[in-house]
Amino acid sequence: MIYLDSAATTLQKPPAVARASARAIHRYASPGRGGHPPAVAAAQVAFACRELAAELFHVPDPEQVVFTFNATHGLNIAIKSLVHPGSRVVISGYEHNAVTRPLHAIPNVDIRVASSPLFDQQAAVRAFRTELERGVDVAICTHVSNVFGFILPVEQIAQLCRSYQVPLILDVSQSAGCLPLDAQALGAAFLAMPGHKGLYGPQGTGLLLCSADASPLLEGGTGSESIRQEMPEFLPDRLEAGTHNIAGIAGLLEGLRYIKRRGVEAIAAHERSLIRQMGVGASQIPGLQIYLAENPLAQAGVLSLRFEGQDCEELGEKLGDRGFALRAGLHCAPLAHKTAGTLDTGTLRASVSDFNTHQEIQQFLRVLKTLSKA
């Protein structure tokens, strides 16, 4: 099978990830829940993971790195810490349901969409500026669209938010590990990311980078200040109720180590090269509509496409029967499809990782060309 669905989760991981998770199951107890060797070893692994994440993403203090179950968990913490009934919130036109559904669950939130054409980065900046000038309480922006790979200019948007003194929440689900991220330079209140995508960790892991006060989404045991019936005031304990997924964290640590060795810039260049190869090749297939940025720097490792007269879901099944794993439909992001004009049909999405090869892309293009004639 050729796996082209890394925007959902990376399937090929560095071998050390699985080894570390298996080792944790047999050797580690719960961090912060004892002074015996298995608990101490677990605590050391957890802190090493925080330290490396802080280094990679330029977070001043490792204790600002909070473990979550996934990016959705982190986004819920961030959104429900800053957004309240009656808040005015601006979001991009490419947000995932992990952003829009929590917002809709809060009563009377004024949700303003800074809509802009696909792959037009400066239009996105102008759209955010317009809404910030109107007055908002919180801004939320995805770094990379999970549907189209559109890289939003979050550095410029973050600068605007700072100038208007509006806290910013960044969803970096599709960019963490794939594009450079400097949390300190961005100055965002929160950055939420999954562990199982570009960080090559196990499913059920994620990180929330916190630069603002946060409210707990869950309350419970933390192994600290146990006499109190309120959650601790300090990070990361304030946001990490209950037993940690130490097997997942151990695997995530190895995924982060792989990224540090390989280099984010090298990963970004490889993924961009694969997508350009796929996009240029697919553009030569009659009847195939592709969503490829003219500027390669405006698109990450995701390419959406659709055939005229063919249902995207059916096309995905046909490719699956031929050994290719892609995702078809709305990709949990109907707002992105509405913005790009594909809400009625959805798209077939191919997404790559550092473990894909140019030979695999060539095989995919050959099969796609065959299906176009069917």
N, C-alpha and C positions, 0 to 999 in steps of 0.2 A: 504494500500500500504506500502511496505517496501522500503524505499528510500536508494539507494546505488549509488548516483551520486553526492556526496559532493565535488568532485574535480572540478565539474562544478559550483555548488553553493550549499551552505548548505540550506536545506529546513526547517528543524526543527531548530528554533531559541529559545533562552531564551524568555519567554513571555514578559519580560520587554522591549525587543527591539521594538515590535509592539506598545506597549503602549506609549513608548517614541516618536516614529515617529508620532503617532496620536495626541499626546499632542502638538507636535511642529507645526503641521499644524494649530491648533486652537489658539495657544498662542504666537508663535514666529514670528518676522518679520525678516529682513535681518541684519546679524551681520555687524557692521561697517557702517551702513547706517542710523544712527539716534541716538539721545540721549534719546528717549522715552523708556518706560519700555519694550515693546515687542522686540525692537532692542537690548536693553541692555541684556535682558534675552537670546536672541539668541547668542550674543557675548560670554556670560558666558558659555553657553553649548559648543560652538565651542572651546573655550580655554580649557575647562575641558577635552575635547576629545584629544586635542593636548598634554596636560599635562600628561594624563594617557598613551597615546601612547609612549611619550618620556620616561616615567618611565618603561613601559613594555619592550621596545626595546633598552633601555640604550642610548638614544639620549641626548646630553648635554643640548640643548636648545629647549623648545617646539616649538619655531618659526622655527626650522628646519623641523618640521612635516607639510607637505603640503597636503591639501585635493585635491584628484583627483576624476575622475568619476569611475575609475577602475584601475587595474594594467596596462593595455595596455596604458592608458593615461599617467600614470607615466613613463612607459618605453619609450614612445615616447619623453617625455620631457628629460629624462636622455640621451637617445641615441643621440638626435639631439642637445644636449648641448655639447657632447664630440666627436661625430663622424662627420667628414667633408669629402667632396669629396677628394678621394685619401688616406683616413685613412686606416691603417692596423688594423684589429680587429680580436681577437681570441674569439671564442665562444665554448661552450661545444657541444657535439653531441646530446644533449637532449633538445635543445631550442624549445620553442613555436613560432608560427607565430607572436606573439606579439613582439618578438625580431627580427626574420629573415626578416619579411616584411619591417619594418622601415629601416633596414640596406640595403636591396635591393633597397629601394626607393631613397637612397643617391647615387649620381653618383660616379662610379669608386672606390668604397670601396673594399679593398682586404679582403675578409672574409675567415678566416682560421678556420677550425673546429678541435678542440682538441678532436678527436674521441677516445672512449675507450669502452671496453666490458661492457655490462650491469652488474651492481652491483659490478664492480671492482673499488673500490674507489682509490686505489693506482695507478692504470693505468690511471685514470682521472688526478691525480696530475702530473704524468709523462708526459702526453700529453700536459697539460698546460705549464709545464716547457719547453718542447721542443719548443713550439711556442713562449714563452716569450724570450727564448734564441735567436731565429731567429730575434726578434725585432718586437714589435707591439706597437700601440698607445693606444689602449683601450682593456680591457678584459670584457667579459659579460658571466655570468654563472647563470643558474637556480639552486636553492638550492635543489629542489625536482622535479623529472620528473612527469609531470601531467599524463603521460601514464602508467608508470611502478612503480611509487613511489620510484624510486632510489634516495637515499639521496647522493648528491655529497658532497665531503669533502671541503666545502667552506672555512672553517677556514684555511686549508692548502693552498688552492688556493689563498685566500686573502693574506696570508703571503708571498707567492711567488710574487704576484703582488706588494706588498709593497717593497720587496727586489729589484725588477726590476723597481720600480717607475712608474708603469703602473696603471692608474685609473681603478677601477673595478665597474661594474654595476651588482647588484644582483637582480634576479627575485625571490622573496620569496613568490610567489602566493600560493604555496602549503605547505609552512612551517609556515607562520605567524599565530600565535595562536596555532599551532600544535607541533612546535619544539622550543627550546630555541633560541633566536636571540639577539645578543649583537652588536648593530651597532657600538659602540665605539671601541670595541675590534677588530671587523672585519676591520674597517678602510676603508670600501668601499666608493666610491664617492656617490653612490645612492643605496637605497634599495626600490624596488617598490612592493606594495602588494595591493590586492583587499580588500574591506571591507566585501564582501558578502560570503566569503568562510570560512576559519578558524577563522575569527574574529567575525562571526555570526551577522554581520550588514546587512542592506538592500542592495539590488542591486543598482547600480549607485553610490557606494561609494568606495573610495580607499585612500591609503596614499603613499606619496613619502617622504622618509627620506633622507635629503640632507646634505652632508658634503662637497660639491664642488659647485663652481659657476654654475648657471643654466641659460639657455636662455628661455624666455617665449615661450610657444607653441601658446598661445592666448594672444591678447592684448585687453584691455578694462578697464572698471571701477573697482576700487579696494576700493573706499571709503577713499583712502589716496592719498596725493599729487595730488589732482585733477586738480591743475593749470597746471601741466606738461603734455606734450603730449607723454612722454616716460613712460614706465612702471617703477614703483619704483625699486630701486636697492636692497631693503632689502626683506628678507623672512618673512612671507610666501606670502606677497602681490605680489611680483614679478611674482609668478606662479599661482595666483588665481584670474584671471580676471572674472568679472561677478558675478551674484548672487549665493550664496552658496546653496547647497542642504541641508538646515538646518534640514529638517525632516530626511534625511538619516544620517546626522552627529549625531543627537540626538539618533537615533537607534544604530549607530555604537558605541557611547559612552557606551550604555548598554551592547553591545556585548563585549567590552573591559573589562567592570566591571565583567562580567561573567568569562572571562578568568583569571582575577586577583584572583577572589575568588576560582575558581576551581584549578588553577595552570597549567601552560603549561606542566610540567613534568607528571602530572597525566593524562592530556589529551593525551599526546604522548604515555604513557604506555597503556592506554585503547585502543587507535586506533591500536597500534602495536599488542596487544593481539587479537583483532578482526581479523586482517589480517592474523596472524599466524594460527588462528583457521580455517579461510576460506581456506588458502593455503594448510594446511595439509589435510583438508577434501577433497578439490578438487583434490589433487594429487592422491587420491584413486579411482577417477572416470576414467574408461577406455576411451581412445580416447581424453582426455582433456589435452591440453598443458597449463601449467601455468607458470607465470614469478614471481617466488618467490626467494628472496635472501636467501642464506645459512646463512648469518649473519643477524639476525633480526634487528640489529642497522643500516643496510644499506638500510632499506626500511621503508617508512612511510605508511600512511593509504590508499594505492592504490594497487590493484592487477589486472593485465591484464591476460586474458585467451582466448583460442580459441579451438574449437572442430575441429578435423580432418573431412574434408568433409562437414562442415556446414558453411554457410555464417554468419559472425559475426552480420551483420545487422538483418538478419532473426532470429538469436538466441535472439538478444535483443528484437525483437518484440514478440517472444514467451514468454519470461520472463515478458515482459510488460503485456501481456494478462493474466498472472498468478499473477499479482500484485507486480512485482519487477521493480524498476526504475534503470536502468543502462545506460551506454552510449557505443555505438559501432561505429567503424570506425577509423579514423586517429586522432581524438581528437585535431584538429588544430595544430598538431605537427608532420608533415611528416618527419622532420629531426630525431626525436627520433625513429620513426618506421624504418627509413632507417638504423640508427645505430644498432638497435636491430634485424634487419632482418625480420621485419613484415610489410614492406611497401606494399607488394602485397596483403595482406589480411586485414590489420588492426587488431584490437583486440576488445574484449568485456571487458570493464573496470568496475570493482566494486570499489567504493571508499566510505569510512566510515567517520563518524564524532563522536563527543563525545556523541551524542544522539542515536547511534545505540547500539544494545544489542547482547549478545551471542546467545540468543534465535532466533533473526532474522537471524543471520548467519547460524544457524542450519537449519532453514526453507529454506533458500536459497540453501543450499547444498542438501537438500532432493529433491527440485524441479529440480536442475541442474542434479542430478543423474537420475531422471525420464526422462529428455529431452535427456540424452545421449543414452537412449535405444530406443528413438522414431525413 
